[in-house]
Amino acid sequence: MIKGAVFYMGSNSLRGWIEAILIGVVSYLLLYVPIAVGDSFLTFSVLPILFIGLRRGLLQGFFAGIVAGILALLLMSNSNDLLVNIVSQFGPLAFIGIVGFFAKFTQRTLNNKRYPNAAVNIITASILGTLVFYLWKFVASLSFNAEQVAEGSSAISHYLKIDGLSFAVTLAANAIVLLLLAKFLPKFFIPKDTPFLSRKEKSKLLND
């Protein structure tokens, strides 16, 4: 039972935690460089947390998201209401790490050179992680910015369009980058101390 849990949660190595902290900081910094695409925005801050989740698992994936979320909460909050700041700044980043659930499957399929199977895991993880981010954004917009919508317009339709388009653009970018990385640099997803491969598989990986 414990062994099975480790397979999903990830490694407790110091290197893994350091990676998670660094990724969290990078994710936070990327919040400052959104790219406008029509009425939507491409947000790069989701990508690093998706990557660390697939590389390290649930524990470090969530930790990286929490680090990024805390930094955003402390340094980007623009309201005196703590609830508003938690929902709009902390929440979107803190829960992306759930994609760590796919780390074991992604690493095993990449290690066995089954790229199509790995691609399915990566795309599914990208959809889930990006959706989590934008669901929080949508709830925040609807809950705290509804009065900014033009009179006579539906706040739900307005923010569903904006956040929906942003979700689609960001998802496409995330999936493409991760798929290219998996195709040409698959070892980036598989740290030497990964708990998701057997000793035999690790030995073979190191000798490749």
Residue frames relative to the residue before (quaternion, step in Angstrom):
aa qw qx qy qz dx dy dz
M 1.0000 0.0000 0.0000 0.0000 0.00 0.00 0.00
I 0.6765 0.4816 -0.2860 0.4781 3.57 0.90 -0.97
K 0.6338 0.5366 -0.3211 0.4553 3.55 1.00 -0.89
G 0.6540 0.5126 -0.3115 0.4610 3.58 0.95 -0.84
A 0.6373 0.5271 -0.3266 0.4576 3.57 1.03 -0.79
V 0.6340 0.5327 -0.3260 0.4560 3.57 0.98 -0.84
F 0.6080 0.5821 -0.3464 0.4141 3.56 1.05 -0.78
Y 0.7352 0.3764 -0.2358 0.5121 3.58 1.09 -0.59
M 0.6781 0.5235 -0.3029 0.4176 3.58 0.96 -0.86
G 0.4738 -0.6875 0.4330 0.3397 3.59 1.00 -0.80
S 0.6958 -0.4878 0.3607 0.3846 3.51 -1.38 -0.11
N 0.3225 -0.7265 0.5691 0.2107 3.55 -1.22 0.51
S 0.3233 0.7726 -0.4952 0.2310 3.61 1.19 0.36
L 0.5963 -0.5791 0.4244 0.3592 3.55 -1.16 0.68
R 0.6235 0.5509 -0.3384 0.4396 3.56 0.99 -0.81
G 0.6379 0.5403 -0.3228 0.4438 3.56 1.02 -0.81
W 0.6735 0.4850 -0.2935 0.4743 3.58 0.97 -0.87
I 0.6270 0.5236 -0.3369 0.4682 3.59 1.04 -0.74
E 0.6255 0.5287 -0.3263 0.4720 3.57 0.99 -0.84
A 0.6611 0.5220 -0.3080 0.4422 3.57 0.91 -0.93
I 0.6457 0.5122 -0.3205 0.4670 3.59 0.98 -0.83
L 0.6706 0.5008 -0.2974 0.4594 3.58 0.88 -0.95
I 0.6474 0.5101 -0.3107 0.4734 3.56 0.99 -0.85
G 0.6294 0.5406 -0.3311 0.4494 3.58 1.01 -0.78
V 0.6553 0.5019 -0.3014 0.4773 3.57 0.99 -0.86
V 0.6488 0.5135 -0.3126 0.4665 3.59 0.94 -0.89
S 0.6408 0.5303 -0.3189 0.4543 3.56 0.96 -0.89
Y 0.6443 0.5143 -0.3145 0.4706 3.58 0.97 -0.85
L 0.6738 0.5071 -0.3036 0.4434 3.60 0.84 -0.96
L 0.6519 0.5326 -0.3135 0.4394 3.58 1.06 -0.73
L 0.4962 0.6395 -0.4318 0.3979 3.59 1.25 -0.17
Y 0.6647 0.5253 -0.2957 0.4413 3.56 1.18 -0.57
V 0.7469 0.3676 -0.2208 0.5083 3.60 1.22 -0.14
P 0.1250 0.7828 -0.5980 0.1188 3.62 0.58 1.06
I 0.2719 -0.7515 0.5782 0.1644 3.57 -1.13 0.61
A 0.3608 -0.7393 0.5298 0.2064 3.56 -0.71 1.09
V 0.0183 -0.7653 0.6431 -0.0195 3.55 -0.94 1.00
G 0.7824 -0.1671 0.0672 0.5962 3.55 0.12 1.29
D 0.7908 -0.2264 0.2052 0.5304 3.56 -0.73 -1.10
S 0.6650 0.4934 -0.2933 0.4778 3.59 1.28 -0.04
F 0.3092 -0.7358 0.5708 0.1929 3.55 -1.35 0.10
L 0.3058 -0.7033 0.6139 0.1870 3.52 -1.09 0.84
T 0.1076 -0.8183 0.5645 0.0114 3.58 -0.54 1.22
F 0.2858 -0.8054 0.5018 0.1339 3.56 -0.45 1.23
S 0.5475 0.6722 -0.3880 0.3128 3.60 1.17 -0.48
V 0.5825 0.5845 -0.3767 0.4209 3.60 1.20 -0.39
L 0.6208 0.6268 -0.3285 0.3374 3.57 0.98 -0.93
P 0.6830 0.4859 -0.3296 0.4344 3.67 0.73 -0.86
I 0.6647 0.4948 -0.3143 0.4632 3.59 1.01 -0.75
L 0.5850 0.5450 -0.3672 0.4753 3.58 1.10 -0.62
F 0.6739 0.5129 -0.2933 0.4436 3.56 0.90 -0.97
I 0.6972 0.4576 -0.2934 0.4673 3.61 0.79 -0.95
G 0.6047 0.5528 -0.3571 0.4485 3.59 1.09 -0.61
L 0.6970 0.4496 -0.2638 0.4923 3.58 0.97 -0.87
R 0.6762 0.4891 -0.2871 0.4702 3.59 1.13 -0.55
R 0.8310 0.2543 -0.0857 0.4872 3.58 0.91 -0.94
G 0.5561 -0.6278 0.3940 0.3760 3.60 1.15 -0.35
L 0.7898 -0.3713 0.2301 0.4306 3.54 -1.36 -0.04
L 0.6644 0.5374 -0.3288 0.4020 3.60 0.77 -1.00
Q 0.7518 0.3782 -0.2191 0.4937 3.56 0.64 -1.10
G 0.5806 0.5734 -0.3746 0.4402 3.58 1.15 -0.51
F 0.6822 0.4607 -0.2769 0.4957 3.55 0.89 -0.95
F 0.6430 0.5389 -0.3301 0.4326 3.58 0.95 -0.86
A 0.6425 0.5150 -0.3220 0.4673 3.60 0.95 -0.84
G 0.6645 0.5034 -0.2993 0.4641 3.57 0.97 -0.86
I 0.6480 0.5131 -0.3122 0.4683 3.56 1.04 -0.79
V 0.6164 0.5333 -0.3401 0.4691 3.60 1.02 -0.78
A 0.6718 0.4863 -0.2905 0.4772 3.58 0.88 -0.97
G 0.6659 0.5185 -0.2985 0.4457 3.57 0.97 -0.88
I 0.6478 0.5088 -0.3158 0.4709 3.58 0.99 -0.81
L 0.6413 0.5147 -0.3233 0.4683 3.59 0.96 -0.83
A 0.6564 0.4989 -0.3077 0.4749 3.58 0.96 -0.86
L 0.6419 0.5339 -0.3153 0.4511 3.57 1.01 -0.86
L 0.7256 0.4489 -0.2413 0.4623 3.57 0.93 -0.93
L 0.8154 0.3276 -0.1219 0.4615 3.57 0.93 -0.91
M 0.7632 0.3568 -0.1998 0.5003 3.60 1.19 -0.35
S 0.4512 0.7023 -0.4539 0.3117 3.60 1.23 -0.08
N 0.0949 -0.8127 0.5744 0.0257 3.57 -0.92 0.90
S 0.6458 0.4630 -0.3284 0.5106 3.55 1.19 0.56
N 0.4603 -0.6704 0.5089 0.2823 3.55 -1.19 0.56
D 0.5956 0.5535 -0.3500 0.4651 3.56 1.32 -0.14
L 0.4124 -0.7397 0.4777 0.2335 3.59 -0.52 1.20
L 0.6333 0.5430 -0.3378 0.4359 3.60 0.97 -0.81
V 0.6339 0.5278 -0.3242 0.4631 3.57 0.97 -0.86
N 0.6860 0.4910 -0.2813 0.4574 3.57 0.90 -0.94
I 0.6367 0.5249 -0.3307 0.4579 3.59 1.01 -0.76
V 0.7017 0.4701 -0.2729 0.4606 3.57 0.85 -0.98
S 0.7621 0.4058 -0.2144 0.4567 3.60 0.88 -0.89
Q 0.7786 0.3301 -0.1784 0.5030 3.62 1.08 -0.61
F 0.7509 0.4007 -0.2218 0.4758 3.60 0.75 -1.02
G 0.6808 0.5588 -0.2945 0.3708 3.57 0.73 -1.09
P 0.6761 0.5213 -0.3292 0.4035 3.62 0.73 -0.95
L 0.7377 0.4127 -0.2280 0.4833 3.59 1.02 -0.77
A 0.6474 0.6034 -0.3214 0.3369 3.56 0.95 -0.90
F 0.7812 0.3768 -0.1815 0.4635 3.59 1.04 -0.67
I 0.3922 0.7203 -0.4841 0.3049 3.60 1.25 0.15
G 0.5907 0.6351 -0.3438 0.3599 3.57 1.13 -0.70
I 0.4460 0.6871 -0.4606 0.3417 3.59 1.24 -0.10
V 0.5570 0.6138 -0.3915 0.3996 3.60 1.19 -0.41
G 0.4750 0.6752 -0.4342 0.3606 3.60 1.25 -0.19
F 0.4991 0.6502 -0.4164 0.3933 3.57 1.26 -0.32
F 0.7121 0.4588 -0.2496 0.4692 3.58 1.11 -0.67
A 0.4113 0.7443 -0.4578 0.2593 3.61 1.25 -0.07
K 0.6647 0.5180 -0.3176 0.4348 3.58 0.83 -0.97
F 0.6996 0.4745 -0.2761 0.4573 3.57 0.81 -1.01
T 0.6490 0.5243 -0.3188 0.4497 3.57 0.99 -0.84
Q 0.7015 0.4727 -0.2790 0.4545 3.57 0.83 -0.97
R 0.6580 0.5088 -0.3223 0.4520 3.59 0.94 -0.77
T 0.6791 0.4731 -0.3054 0.4710 3.58 0.91 -0.79
L 0.6376 0.5041 -0.3318 0.4788 3.60 1.04 -0.68
N 0.6517 0.5222 -0.3149 0.4509 3.57 0.97 -0.86
N 0.7184 0.4092 -0.2328 0.5121 3.57 1.13 -0.69
K 0.4571 -0.7258 0.4074 0.3135 3.54 1.38 0.28
R 0.4274 0.6547 -0.4955 0.3784 3.56 1.04 0.85
Y 0.1312 -0.8609 0.4877 0.0613 3.54 0.53 1.22
P 0.6355 0.5280 -0.3653 0.4288 3.67 0.83 -0.75
N 0.6610 0.4906 -0.3090 0.4764 3.60 0.99 -0.80
A 0.6358 0.5184 -0.3215 0.4729 3.56 1.03 -0.81
A 0.6307 0.5486 -0.3283 0.4398 3.57 1.02 -0.82
V 0.6219 0.5335 -0.3375 0.4634 3.59 1.02 -0.76
N 0.6600 0.5024 -0.3030 0.4692 3.59 0.94 -0.89
I 0.6709 0.5060 -0.2978 0.4529 3.57 0.93 -0.91
I 0.6604 0.4948 -0.3090 0.4729 3.58 0.94 -0.85
T 0.6470 0.5145 -0.3180 0.4642 3.59 0.96 -0.86
A 0.6582 0.5000 -0.3025 0.4746 3.57 0.96 -0.88
S 0.6411 0.5266 -0.3217 0.4563 3.59 0.99 -0.80
I 0.6388 0.5152 -0.3210 0.4726 3.57 0.99 -0.84
L 0.6875 0.4937 -0.2905 0.4463 3.58 0.82 -1.01
G 0.7045 0.4777 -0.2782 0.4450 3.59 0.77 -1.01
T 0.6755 0.4781 -0.2926 0.4791 3.57 0.94 -0.87
L 0.6284 0.5359 -0.3285 0.4582 3.58 1.06 -0.75
V 0.6197 0.5374 -0.3377 0.4616 3.60 0.97 -0.82
F 0.6532 0.5259 -0.3096 0.4483 3.58 0.89 -0.97
Y 0.7661 0.3956 -0.2149 0.4587 3.57 0.74 -1.03
L 0.5428 0.5721 -0.4165 0.4525 3.60 1.17 -0.26
W 0.6426 0.4979 -0.3133 0.4908 3.57 1.01 -0.83
K 0.6483 0.5190 -0.3188 0.4568 3.59 0.95 -0.85
F 0.6535 0.5170 -0.3065 0.4601 3.57 0.99 -0.87
V 0.6524 0.5057 -0.3098 0.4718 3.58 0.94 -0.89
A 0.6523 0.5130 -0.3135 0.4616 3.59 0.96 -0.86
S 0.6616 0.5069 -0.3062 0.4599 3.58 0.90 -0.91
L 0.6918 0.4874 -0.2726 0.4577 3.55 0.90 -0.97
S 0.7098 0.4796 -0.2567 0.4474 3.57 0.99 -0.85
F 0.8338 0.2602 -0.0848 0.4794 3.56 0.89 -0.93
N 0.7656 0.3427 -0.1953 0.5082 3.62 1.19 -0.27
A 0.3176 0.7878 -0.4845 0.2090 3.58 1.24 0.23
E 0.6393 0.5518 -0.3346 0.4183 3.60 1.06 -0.69
Q 0.6078 0.5715 -0.3524 0.4241 3.60 1.23 -0.31
V 0.5472 0.6063 -0.3960 0.4198 3.57 1.27 -0.22
A 0.5807 -0.6091 0.4132 0.3479 3.58 -0.98 0.85
E 0.5675 -0.6135 0.4308 0.3405 3.55 -1.03 0.83
G 0.7685 0.3168 -0.2609 0.4909 3.54 -0.90 0.96
S 0.6476 0.4835 -0.3172 0.4961 3.56 1.29 -0.21
S 0.4774 -0.6600 0.5009 0.2924 3.55 -1.18 0.55
A 0.4349 -0.7029 0.5015 0.2556 3.58 -0.76 1.06
I 0.6279 0.5441 -0.3390 0.4412 3.58 1.01 -0.80
S 0.6841 0.4780 -0.2862 0.4707 3.59 0.86 -0.97
H 0.6404 0.5513 -0.3195 0.4287 3.56 0.98 -0.88
Y 0.7607 0.3761 -0.2109 0.4851 3.57 0.71 -1.07
L 0.5735 0.5652 -0.3852 0.4508 3.58 1.18 -0.47
K 0.6430 0.5135 -0.3166 0.4718 3.57 1.04 -0.76
I 0.6974 0.4762 -0.2807 0.4561 3.58 0.79 -1.03
D 0.7319 0.4149 -0.2440 0.4823 3.58 0.75 -1.05
G 0.6112 0.5526 -0.3526 0.4436 3.58 1.11 -0.60
L 0.6616 0.4866 -0.2973 0.4869 3.57 0.98 -0.85
S 0.6412 0.5190 -0.3194 0.4664 3.58 1.00 -0.83
F 0.6156 0.5423 -0.3324 0.4652 3.57 1.06 -0.77
A 0.6816 0.5014 -0.2929 0.4453 3.58 0.84 -0.99
V 0.6748 0.4926 -0.2928 0.4651 3.58 0.91 -0.93
T 0.6853 0.4804 -0.2835 0.4683 3.57 0.89 -0.95
L 0.6239 0.5391 -0.3332 0.4573 3.59 1.01 -0.80
A 0.6547 0.5174 -0.3168 0.4510 3.57 0.88 -0.92
A 0.6708 0.4949 -0.2979 0.4651 3.58 0.91 -0.91
N 0.6501 0.5236 -0.3145 0.4520 3.59 0.92 -0.92
A 0.6929 0.4911 -0.2802 0.4473 3.56 0.80 -1.04
I 0.6578 0.5170 -0.3169 0.4467 3.58 0.91 -0.88
V 0.6682 0.4989 -0.3040 0.4607 3.60 0.87 -0.94
L 0.6961 0.4736 -0.2828 0.4596 3.59 0.84 -0.95
L 0.6475 0.5151 -0.3206 0.4612 3.59 1.01 -0.75
L 0.6466 0.5027 -0.3161 0.4788 3.58 1.00 -0.78
L 0.6374 0.5228 -0.3185 0.4680 3.56 1.03 -0.82
A 0.6676 0.4966 -0.2953 0.4696 3.57 0.95 -0.86
K 0.6607 0.5243 -0.3039 0.4430 3.57 1.04 -0.77
F 0.8191 0.2834 -0.1153 0.4852 3.56 0.80 -1.03
L 0.7891 0.1552 -0.0933 0.5869 3.61 1.17 -0.50
P 0.0072 -0.8650 0.5016 0.0047 3.61 0.75 1.00
K 0.6092 0.5813 -0.3614 0.4004 3.60 1.09 -0.60
F 0.5150 0.6321 -0.4194 0.3992 3.59 1.23 -0.28
F 0.6750 0.4890 -0.2884 0.4713 3.57 1.15 -0.59
I 0.7504 0.3867 -0.1874 0.5023 3.59 1.20 -0.44
P 0.1832 -0.7963 0.5669 0.1052 3.64 -0.14 1.21
K 0.6369 -0.5612 0.3701 0.3775 3.57 -1.15 0.57
D 0.7413 0.3860 -0.2203 0.5030 3.59 1.09 -0.65
T 0.2569 0.7998 -0.5112 0.1819 3.60 1.15 0.44
P 0.3422 -0.7382 0.5411 0.2126 3.61 -0.99 0.78
F 0.5842 0.6382 -0.3415 0.3671 3.56 1.29 -0.15
L 0.7082 0.3641 -0.2464 0.5525 3.58 1.32 -0.08
S 0.5216 -0.6219 0.4804 0.3323 3.57 -1.16 0.58
R 0.6744 -0.4759 0.3591 0.4356 3.59 -1.27 0.23
K 0.6347 0.5352 -0.3256 0.4525 3.55 1.01 -0.81
E 0.6669 0.4968 -0.2971 0.4692 3.56 0.95 -0.89
K 0.6386 0.5209 -0.3221 0.4660 3.58 1.03 -0.80
S 0.6438 0.5309 -0.3172 0.4506 3.56 0.96 -0.89
K 0.6549 0.5028 -0.3014 0.4770 3.55 0.98 -0.87
L 0.6354 0.5425 -0.3214 0.4457 3.56 1.03 -0.85
L 0.6830 0.4965 -0.2855 0.4532 3.58 0.92 -0.93
N 0.7020 0.4706 -0.2621 0.4658 3.57 1.14 -0.62
D 0.5285 0.6394 -0.4089 0.3802 3.58 1.27 -0.22
